[in-house]
Amino acid sequence: MGFLSALLFYLAFSLFGLIGFPIISRLTANRFLALGASKLTGLAIFSYIIWLLSSLKILDYQNRGIIFGLFFILIFTGAFFMWKYPTESFQVKNKNNKKDKKNRGARREYLKEILIIEGISIAIYLLYLLLRSYNPGANNTEHFMDMAFLSASGKTHFFPFIDPWFSEKLVNYYYYGSYIVSLLSNLSFSPYALSYNFALGLIYAESIILSGVLVYAITGLKRLAALASFLVTSAGTLFYAACTLKGAFANPATVCSYASSTRLYTPSYIINEIPSYSFTVGNLHAHLIALPFFLLFLILLYNVALQDKPRLRDFSLIALTLAVSGMINAWDFITGASLLGALILYKLFSKKEILNIGKWLLAGAATLLGSAILALPYILHFTSPVLGLGFAPAYVKLHNLSNTQYPTPFAAILGMWGIFIMGIIFWLLIKKKKPVNFSFLFALGLVSFGILVGVELFFIKDIYSIANPPYFRANTTFKFGYHAWTMFSILFSILMASFFQYFFSWQKYISYLAKASLIIALIAGAFYPYQAINQYYTGRDPLDLDGSVWINKTMPDDYQAIQYINRTFKDRVVIAEAIGDSYTNYARITAFTGMITPMGWKSHEWTWRFNGKDAANARVGEQVETGWGAVSLVAEDISILYQTSDELAAKKIIEKYEIKYLYIGGLEREAYPTLNEEKFLKLGKVVFESRGAKLFSLN
């Protein structure tokens, strides 16, 4: 069942290629780029159309008939255009140097290339899922949060939806990526607990394909395409390799935890998460879902870099991709806009483009404005907890901080970015003339180095800097560092092509050094995936691909209740369950059903709705309200609801939060020691029971 569902999920995604290919193939003459990016392009376009219609209350997201109908109309339309109006690259010439009208030769070539890309993609997808089956559970860390957004997205009628963990509020988090996964899930008829893991496999495979085809299109070298795919998705850092070696030679020997890939120190006041860690743990977070879309943006940017003057069709798709990436993960918009700005900056100072300065400026401004307009329905309902930009040296002095990894220790910089920086320096030493695609390389390099310098000088003011000063840079180094790793990996792989050429005199020795850095990058990068697989997956029996299967083993009554709700409830309703803190098993019912509860993980809800304006202006040590009071009030009400013997008091709380159902299981009895169950028999009736666990329908 799980394997068949996985194939259906992949097939649903693959069909988007028929929507995206007729569009992307008219932007680039490179067939591998067009084929590699076609599916994600189609998904970006279709998902935006459905989301926009649902956000404007024109289309009910639960109206599967209309969604399926539109899906197949666009698929057949795309297939018709591919066949009837092939692009220039789709045609070949016969022996008489005339275009073959039937294009049979070209179609055979395309079929061969499709089979290569699809073969690699589906093999990686299935291999990842096979590995994931050894530890498929959507539990621990922040899996519950991601599962709650996925389930809620799939079952809502319109966007934005009611927060699954705060019944009185609309969702105030980056839900768009969860919505895209739910769309694929609904189109493939896959349960969300299965789709959770399918999506991880799909993101991994797409990230490998997109980074690979981009580098292959630029270098023409398959080995460097493979290098880019490995660095972007699977490689670890020099820092982690050193940690592993240090532990191996210690007495007694120690094992460097896979978590050390993201937390370099203990305690670690900076976070340096990279994709290999994300794919290991498997949190379906916004920054991970956004990764292939960010790579798609790089492909589109590369295509623009090759143009002598801006074209409307290129920038239109860039605007959409930037909007979609920004709605999935707002940090992507900042980095994407910076890349676009860097590219246009180079174009402005290029002698070839001197006559098109106005056009490039207009194209850049129109793209940013267009992406903002496209994202407007999302922006209007989102309140950012970010309070602006802070100057790091001044903040450190104000709070008298020390030993907080600021400035970033040299060992951390070398351990994270050393290989990439060395490769770039070697390239600068031997390169005599600028390559055709230099504007793209310039944009990647400028923004990547800008991030490294920027996080030393500035930080994003958020809950970390307000509530926990030593961690003031954690989110900034994490989110922007994620992009820097991706861009440096692509840039390093492209520049390596120069060192496979023949050089004279001193250049030859620099080439040897560069190749040595490549070997070090490969060997050092391999330490992490080996240890991560060994620690996170091996030593277990393959279970399933169902992210909820662990509940059946550890909390079988809760699992049965979840299954009952998923089978029976057609619409999202408010279900009361025990309230607990983050990173626990509380809020498990709503997480795996998509229903709504008065309050879920308290700390997370506080983070998403953090009101730090007063705190930012407060004196050091002064206590101010930042939104925690509203969270605590709900938690207190639900505690009273479960424990009071006063039926009238309970009824008022039920009416206040519009609670339709109430669940009592092991966690409820643990959280509320004086739980009074009898009153619920008078206020409603039991509709489900499993060995003492009960679900009440309230009058």
C-alpha positions, -999 to +999 in steps of 0.1 A: +000+000+000+028+024+010+048+016-022+018+020-045+009+053-028+045+065-032+044+058-069+010+076-073+024+106-054+054+107-077+032+103-108+009+132-098+040+154-095+055+142-128+023+151-147+031+187-138+059+185-163+034+186-191+022+219-178+056+234-171+076+221-201+059+242-229+066+273-208+101+267-196+113+253-230+105+286-245+127+304-221+158+282-224+173+264-254+190+239-230+170+208-230+183+194-198+174+226-180+140+226-195+133+189-187+148+192-152+128+223-143+095+215-160+077+196-132+085+222-105+075+250-129+042+233-136+036+228-099+044+264-091+020+277-117-009+253-110-006+255-072-006+293-073-038+293-094-057+270-070-044+289-040-053+323-054-089+312-063-093+296-029-079+327-011-103+349-030-132+325-019-139+317-056-130+281-053-136+257-024-104+238-019-125+207-010-141+208-044-119+181-058-139+177-090-131+212-102-095+210-092-090+176-110-108+190-140-085+221-142-055+198-136-063+176-166-073+205-188-039+221-183-021+188-187-037+180-221-033+216-232+004+215-224+008+181-241-010+195-272+013+225-274+044+204-270+034+182-299+018+208-322+041+238-316+076+224-307+102+248-297+133+254-317+154+231-296+128+204-302+136+203-339+165+187-357+178+191-393+180+163-418+209+155-442+199+184-465+202+208-436+164+213-435+143+211-405+126+177-401+089+186-399+080+154-382+107+160-356+112+123-351+149+125-344+144+153-319+116+134-301+138+103-299+165+125-283+140+140-260+127+106-250+163+095-242+169+125-221+136+122-203+144+086-195+178+096-181+164+123-159+134+104-148+154+073-141+178+091-119+149+110-102+127+081-094+157+059-083+168+086-058+132+091-046+126+054-039+161+050-023+154+079+001+120+064+010+135+030+015+160+046+040+132+066+055+111+035+062+136+026+089+126+056+109+094+071+093+078+085+124+066+121+124+075+125+160+102+142+181+118+176+171+091+196+153+074+169+132+041+175+150+040+211+139+047+202+102+021+174+104-005+198+118+000+224+090-001+197+063-033+181+076-050+214+082-040+227+047-054+196+031-088+198+048-095+235+047-121+250+024-104+284+019-070+301+026-058+312+051-072+286+074-079+285+111-048+277+131-049+240+141-034+250+174-052+282+182-089+280+175-095+317+178-069+328+152-061+324+116-028+307+109+002+330+112+030+309+099+045+300+065+018+275+055+021+278+017+046+249+014+024+227+035-005+236+012+016+225-019+023+191-003-014+188+006-023+195-031+000+167-043-015+145-016-051+152-026-043+147-063-027+113-056-052+102-030-024+097-004-031+100+033-013+129+048+007+107+072+022+090+041+025+121+020+047+136+048+075+111+039+067+111+002+072+148+001+106+145+018+117+120-008+104+142-036+122+173-023+154+154-020+151+140-055+142+173-071+170+192-053+195+167-067+181+170-102+178+207-103+213+214-089+227+188-112+211+200-144+221+236-136+258+228-132+257+204-162+242+231-184+270+255-174+300+231-173+290+202-196+306+179-171+285+151-155+310+146-126+306+182-116+268+179-119+270+150-095+293+170-072+268+199-070+240+175-062+260+159-035+271+191-019+237+207-020+217+178-005+239+153+013+274+166+022+285+175+056+310+202+066+347+202+074+337+210+110+317+178+113+345+158+097+370+172+122+345+164+150+342+128+139+380+123+135+386+139+169+361+115+185+376+085+167+411+092+181+400+102+216+406+079+245+380+065+250+366+070+215+335+091+211+309+095+184+301+129+170+263+133+170+247+140+137+231+170+154+265+185+156+262+193+119+238+222+128+250+230+164+287+235+162+293+242+198+278+232+232+260+254+240+256+266+204+244+302+202+245+301+164+227+276+142+243+265+109+217+240+095+224+227+060+202+205+038+219+172+047+208+176+083+173+186+072+170+155+051+183+133+079+158+145+106+130+149+081+112+179+095+089+191+067+099+227+075+093+258+053+130+262+045+133+226+033+101+227+011+115+259-004+149+244-014+139+231-048+120+263-056+151+283-047+171+261-071+144+267-097+149+304-091+187+300-097+180+282-130+157+310-142+183+336-130+211+318-150+189+319-181+184+357-176+221+361-172+227+348-207+203+374-223+216+406-239+184+424-229+156+416-205+126+396-218+091+399-203+085+361-204+117+354-184+109+380-157+073+370-155+082+334-144+109+348-121+083+370-104+060+340-099+088+318-086+100+345-062+065+350-049+059+313-044+093+309-027+086+339-005+053+325+006+068+292+014+097+308+033+100+346+035+138+344+038+139+331+003+124+363-010+151+383+006+179+362-008+162+359-042+157+396-045+193+402-036+205+378-063+183+395-089+197+429-077+233+416-079+227+403-115+211+436-127+239+455-109+265+436-130+244+442-162+244+479-155+281+481-154+287+458-183+298+476-215+276+453-236+245+464-217+251+501-215+223+508-239+198+487-220+203+502-185+168+516-183+153+483-195+172+462-169+163+486-141+126+486-151+127+448-154+141+443-119+117+468-103+087+453-121+097+418-111+099+427-074+067+446-076+050+418-095+060+392-070+048+413-042+014+417-059+012+380-066+018+373-029-005+401-017-034+378-006-009+360+016+008+391+029-025+407+039-032+379+064+003+375+078+018+395+107+055+391+109+071+387+143+103+403+129+110+438+144+136+449+119+174+449+115+198+451+144+235+461+145+253+432+161+283+450+177+259+475+194+236+447+206+265+428+221+277+459+240+242+468+252+236+433+267+273+428+278+274+395+260+305+373+259+314+338+248+283+337+226+302+328+194+302+364+184+320+372+162+318+338+146+350+319+157+375+314+129+373+276+133+336+278+126+341+299+095+368+276+082+349+245+091+317+257+073+330+277+043+367+270+041+367+247+011+343+269-009+364+300-002+396+282-012+381+271-045+370+306-054+404+320-045+422+295-067+398+303-096+405+340-093+442+333-095+441+314-128+412+329-147+423+354-173+391+362-190+355+363-179+333+334-189+300+340-208+280+333-176+301+355-154+272+377-144+255+347-129+287+337-110+291+372-099+256+373-084+261+340-066+295+350-052+285+385-042+253+374-023+270+344-007+299+364+006+275+392+015+257+367+037+289+357+055+298+393+062+262+405+068+256+380+097+286+394+114+274+429+113+236+427+114+209+404+127+172+400+123+154+413+155+130+385+165+120+364+195+156+352+200+170+387+204+142+399+226+136+369+249+170+352+249+198+376+241+227+351+239+209+335+209+203+368+192+219+356+159+206+321+158+178+325+134+198+349+111+228+326+108+204+296+103+181+309+075+206+329+055+234+303+060+211+277+045+210+298+013+248+305+014+255+268+016+233+261-015+248+289-035+284+282-025+279+245-035+267+255-069+294+281-074+322+258-062+310+230-086+309+254-116+343+269-109+359+234-106+355+231-144+383+255-149+408+232-131+402+203-155+418+223-183+455+222-192+475+250-176+511+262-179+537+270-153+524+281-120+488+278-130+493+240-132+502+239-096+472+260-085+451+236-105+466+207-085+457+225-052+422+232-064+417+195-073+430+186-039+404+209-023+378+191-044+390+157-030+389+171+005+354+184+000+342+150-011+359+130+016+350+155+044+315+158+030+310+120+032+316+118+069+282+133+077+259+111+056+277+080+068+273+090+105+238+104+100+225+072+084+243+051+109+229+070+139+194+079+127+183+049+106+204+018+111+198-007+139+161-006+133+137-027+113+120-013+083+085-003+095+064+016+070+062+050+053+033+061+075+044+090+097+018+080+123+027+043+127+048+050+158+016+062+176+001+027+172+030+012+190+034+038+218-001+052+222-025+027+205-057+043+220-047+077+206-040+061+172-074+045+171-090+078+179-070+096+151-081+069+126-117+073+137-116+111+132-099+108+099-125+083+087-155+101+101-151+139+101-155+155+068-149+191+080-125+207+105-140+212+139-127+222+173-116+193+195-103+200+230-072+180+240-045+184+266-023+214+262+014+210+266+047+226+257+068+223+225+087+191+215+063+168+234+035+145+223+008+170+232-015+182+205-011+148+188-048+145+179-050+177+159-015+172+144-026+140+127-061+149+118-060+185+107-087+194+132-086+225+154-078+227+191-081+257+214-043+256+220-015+233+209+022+238+216+023+269+238+058+281+231+054+277+193+021+297+193+039+324+213+067+324+188+044+327+157+024+355+173+053+372+192+046+408+199+080+423+206+074+460+199+071+469+236+098+445+246+122+460+220+118+495+235+119+482+271+149+487+294+172+458+300+155+435+326+121+452+323+092+427+320+066+434+292+038+415+276+048+398+243+018+376+236+024+349+262-006+362+282-031+352+255-015+318+252-016+312+289-052+323+292-063+296+268-042+270+286-058+280+319-093+278+305-088+243+291-073+232+324-104+244+341-126+227+315-111+193+322-108+195+360-138+215+372-170+198+385-190+229+378-211+221+346-220+258+340-183+269+341-174+241+317-203+250+294-191+286+292-156+275+282-171+252+256-192+280+241-163+305+243-140+283+221-169+267+201-157+232+211-176+205+194-156+175+206-134+167+236-108+140+239-097+121+270-067+099+267-035+091+287-020+125+283-051+143+294-052+122+326-015+129+331-018+167+325-049+172+346-046+151+377-081+160+390-098+154+357-136+153+361-151+131+334-187+127+347-197+162+337-190+155+300-215+127+301-241+153+310-228+179+285-225+154+256-220+118+247-192+093+239-189+087+202-156+068+203-139+047+230-108+025+231-097+010+264-106+040+284-097+067+259-129+086+249-140+111+224-170+131+235-194+149+212-205+180+231-240+195+229 
